[in-house]
Amino acid sequence: MTLTMKFSEVLYNARNAKKLTQSQVAEAVSISVRWYQKVEAGLRLPGTIPALKLMLLLDIDVEELREASGLPKLDDQKHKDFAKI
């Protein structure tokens, strides 16, 4: 499963958990309903700002998204080294 499909699955589940329609979500983050439908269908991956708005609105945790995407977790030492930059 691609990153786009996994992101869309997380969006779909989060939206349904909050009992929101696609129209409500699109309006809340100032995007078109059609564009949001394409994102949720896994046909598009949102840019940084729309993705952050969607994550905030739907209470999607970055860690949840990382796990769903199958990306490796940074070990503590690498994370500490990265934080020094």
PASEBA-1860 file (N, C-alpha, C; in nm, 3 decimals):
! residues 85
1> MTLTMKFS> 0.085/-0.119/0.000/0.000/0.000/0.000/0.089/0.124/0.000 ~ 0.057/0.221/-0.081/0.139/0.340/-0.095/0.114/0.438/0.020 ~ 0.205/0.532/0.035/0.191/0.636/0.137/0.061/0.713/0.116 ~ 0.028/0.742/-0.009/-0.095/0.816/-0.040/-0.217/0.740/0.009 ~ -0.221/0.609/-0.016/-0.335/0.527/0.025/-0.341/0.517/0.177 ~ -0.228/0.505/0.243/-0.228/0.495/0.389/-0.273/0.626/0.452 ~ -0.227/0.738/0.397/-0.270/0.868/0.448/-0.420/0.884/0.430 ~ -0.470/0.842/0.315/-0.614/0.854/0.289/-0.695/0.768/0.385
9> EVLYNARN> -0.644/0.651/0.419/-0.713/0.562/0.514/-0.718/0.625/0.653 ~ -0.608/0.686/0.695/-0.605/0.754/0.825/-0.704/0.870/0.826 ~ -0.708/0.948/0.717/-0.803/1.059/0.706/-0.947/1.010/0.715 ~ -0.977/0.908/0.636/-1.112/0.853/0.633/-1.157/0.807/0.773 ~ -1.071/0.731/0.840/-1.105/0.681/0.973/-1.122/0.793/1.074 ~ -1.034/0.892/1.069/-1.042/1.005/1.162/-1.168/1.088/1.137 ~ -1.200/1.111/1.011/-1.320/1.189/0.978/-1.445/1.117/1.025 ~ -1.452/0.988/1.000/-1.569/0.912/1.043/-1.581/0.903/1.195
17> AKKLTQSQ> -1.468/0.896/1.263/-1.469/0.892/1.410/-1.528/1.022/1.467 ~ -1.505/1.132/1.397/-1.558/1.263/1.441/-1.696/1.291/1.383 ~ -1.746/1.195/1.304/-1.879/1.208/1.242/-1.893/1.336/1.158 ~ -1.788/1.363/1.080/-1.788/1.479/0.991/-1.807/1.432/0.847 ~ -1.869/1.516/0.766/-1.880/1.486/0.624/-1.757/1.538/0.552 ~ -1.738/1.492/0.430/-1.627/1.543/0.349/-1.643/1.692/0.326 ~ -1.765/1.737/0.308/-1.791/1.880/0.287/-1.752/1.962/0.409 ~ -1.783/1.912/0.527/-1.749/1.985/0.649/-1.598/1.996/0.666
25> VAEAVSIS> -1.528/1.888/0.638/-1.382/1.890/0.650/-1.322/1.987/0.548 ~ -1.366/1.977/0.425/-1.313/2.065/0.319/-1.336/2.211/0.353 ~ -1.455/2.243/0.400/-1.487/2.382/0.435/-1.400/2.429/0.552 ~ -1.382/2.344/0.651/-1.305/2.382/0.770/-1.159/2.412/0.739 ~ -1.103/2.344/0.639/-0.962/2.367/0.605/-0.944/2.447/0.477 ~ -1.054/2.504/0.428/-1.052/2.594/0.311/-0.998/2.530/0.184 ~ -1.049/2.410/0.154/-1.017/2.344/0.028/-1.148/2.302/-0.037 ~ -1.144/2.269/-0.165/-1.267/2.228/-0.232/-1.303/2.085/-0.190
33> VRWYQKVE> -1.431/2.057/-0.194/-1.479/1.923/-0.160/-1.419/1.821/-0.256 ~ -1.416/1.854/-0.383/-1.363/1.762/-0.483/-1.215/1.730/-0.457 ~ -1.137/1.830/-0.421/-0.995/1.809/-0.391/-0.982/1.717/-0.270 ~ -1.062/1.744/-0.166/-1.056/1.659/-0.047/-1.097/1.515/-0.081 ~ -1.199/1.498/-0.164/-1.242/1.365/-0.204/-1.128/1.289/-0.272 ~ -1.050/1.359/-0.354/-0.936/1.295/-0.420/-0.828/1.255/-0.319 ~ -0.807/1.338/-0.219/-0.709/1.305/-0.114/-0.757/1.183/-0.037 ~ -0.882/1.185/0.004/-0.935/1.074/0.084/-0.944/0.945/0.003
41> AGLRLPGT> -0.960/0.956/-0.128/-0.965/0.838/-0.215/-0.825/0.785/-0.247 ~ -0.722/0.856/-0.204/-0.585/0.812/-0.229/-0.533/0.849/-0.366 ~ -0.601/0.942/-0.431/-0.558/0.985/-0.564/-0.461/1.102/-0.559 ~ -0.457/1.172/-0.447/-0.368/1.288/-0.429/-0.312/1.284/-0.289 ~ -0.196/1.344/-0.273/-0.136/1.362/-0.142/-0.130/1.512/-0.116 ~ -0.187/1.560/-0.005/-0.189/1.704/0.018/-0.050/1.760/0.044 ~ -0.036/1.889/0.018/0.088/1.958/0.051/0.099/1.973/0.202 ~ 0.205/2.034/0.245/0.235/2.046/0.387/0.127/2.120/0.465
49> IPALKLML> 0.089/2.238/0.418/-0.009/2.319/0.492/-0.146/2.252/0.498 ~ -0.201/2.206/0.384/-0.329/2.137/0.394/-0.321/2.011/0.480 ~ -0.211/1.937/0.473/-0.195/1.817/0.554/-0.196/1.852/0.703 ~ -0.124/1.958/0.740/-0.123/1.999/0.880/-0.262/2.044/0.927 ~ -0.332/2.118/0.843/-0.467/2.161/0.877/-0.559/2.041/0.897 ~ -0.549/1.944/0.808/-0.631/1.822/0.820/-0.596/1.746/0.946 ~ -0.468/1.733/0.975/-0.426/1.661/1.095/-0.473/1.729/1.222 ~ -0.467/1.861/1.225/-0.515/1.935/1.342/-0.666/1.922/1.359
57> LLDIDVEE> -0.739/1.939/1.250/-0.884/1.930/1.254/-0.930/1.791/1.299 ~ -0.866/1.689/1.246/-0.910/1.552/1.271/-0.836/1.484/1.386 ~ -0.753/1.561/1.456/-0.676/1.508/1.569/-0.592/1.386/1.531 ~ -0.523/1.397/1.419/-0.435/1.289/1.374/-0.296/1.316/1.428 ~ -0.243/1.221/1.500/-0.110/1.233/1.558/-0.004/1.199/1.454 ~ 0.104/1.270/1.454/0.213/1.245/1.360/0.265/1.102/1.375 ~ 0.271/1.054/1.496/0.319/0.918/1.521/0.223/0.816/1.459 ~ 0.094/0.841/1.468/-0.006/0.754/1.406/0.016/0.748/1.255
65> LREASGLP> 0.044/0.862/1.196/0.067/0.869/1.053/0.196/0.797/1.016 ~ 0.299/0.813/1.097/0.426/0.745/1.072/0.407/0.593/1.076 ~ 0.335/0.546/1.177/0.311/0.403/1.189/0.230/0.351/1.070 ~ 0.125/0.423/1.033/0.040/0.382/0.922/0.120/0.378/0.791 ~ 0.219/0.465/0.779/0.298/0.474/0.657/0.412/0.372/0.654 ~ 0.436/0.307/0.767/0.542/0.209/0.773/0.681/0.269/0.777 ~ 0.690/0.397/0.810/0.821/0.462/0.820/0.888/0.421/0.950 ~ 1.019/0.403/0.949/1.088/0.361/1.071/1.089/0.471/1.175
73> KLDDQKHK> 1.086/0.429/1.300/1.093/0.523/1.411/1.241/0.554/1.436 ~ 1.269/0.681/1.459/1.406/0.718/1.492/1.440/0.668/1.631 ~ 1.558/0.608/1.645/1.595/0.566/1.780/1.634/0.691/1.860 ~ 1.638/0.677/1.989/1.660/0.792/2.076/1.788/0.868/2.046 ~ 1.899/0.797/2.018/2.026/0.865/1.994/2.021/0.947/1.866 ~ 1.964/0.890/1.759/1.953/0.965/1.634/1.864/1.087/1.653 ~ 1.759/1.071/1.731/1.666/1.182/1.756/1.738/1.293/1.834 ~ 1.818/1.254/1.933/1.892/1.353/2.012/1.994/1.425/1.924
81> DFAKI> 2.061/1.350/1.835/2.160/1.410/1.746/2.092/1.507/1.649 ~ 1.976/1.469/1.599/1.901/1.555/1.507/1.856/1.683/1.577 ~ 1.816/1.674/1.703/1.768/1.789/1.778/1.879/1.893/1.799 ~ 2.005/1.851/1.795/2.118/1.942/1.814/2.139/2.034/1.695 ~ 2.086/1.996/1.580/2.109/2.075/1.458/2.041/2.208/1.466
END
